Amino acid sequence: MSESSGPGPSRAPDPDAIIRNWAATVAALPIGSRVSGQVVARPPFGVFLVLDDVPNAVGLAEITAMPHHMELPAVGASVAGEVIWHAEHNHQVKIRLDEWNRRETAGTHGESRPA
């Protein structure tokens, strides 16, 4: 699988299982929930994650939620973050990665900036 492809079949949950379990995924991961997982793909618009502890869920951290001058994590990297949205139309859990939050608030003298 190339870094620019979508999640490959050997690493991502079965697409039918993702759809069947969508209601349970949303219930298990409300907005604001803490998640962790492994990067399985780096398409041009962000990174796909296989989420720990939620077997039939796919997370997506999009570039639109990434601070300027940041790099996307590499395929295989373990990452953590916060659920910021549920994309019903494509059954994806939108994630803001912790590293992006740390970089965005750095230099604000302890004050957090809005995301």
Disulfide bonds with the S-S distance in Angstrom:
none
